[in-house]
Amino acid sequence: SDPPGSDVYFDDKIVGKSPASFDFMWYAKHNIRLEKEGFKILEVKELIRAPFFMWIPIDLVSETLPISLKDIRKFSYKLLPKEIQKTQN
């Protein structure tokens, strides 16, 4: 995230500070939330689709390969600063 060091939540569970790296179980639409002091909370729904090597029937072939295929996704988000409210005297 920009700025780095934001708290990252994936489906309402904290997964670390940005830049965060973690494993997930399901390909689907996921809720991602970033929070950092002095910045507006950013909430997005991110659709993560299965890679081609996990499509039926390709997955049958990819499972028999002598190499391990990995699916790595990178997402980038920019947080906006909170507006400072001016007090009137």
C-alpha positions, 0 to 999 in steps of 0.5 A: 500500500501507499503508504506502507505499514498499513494494517491489512485485513483479508476477509475481516482477519488481520494478515499483517502490515503492508507490504503483506504476504499470505496464503489464501484458501479459496478463489472467489471475491474477497474483502480487503481492508487497509487501515493506517492512523491519519488515513481513511480506511480503504475497503475493496472487494477483490475478485481472485480467479483461479489460474488457468492451470487449475481449470478443469481438465487442465488441472489433471495434467498440471497435477502430474507435472514434476514441477510445482506451479505457484499462483502469486498475486500482487495488489496495490492500493493507495490510502487517502489522508484524512481531512483535518477538520478546522474548528471555528472560534 
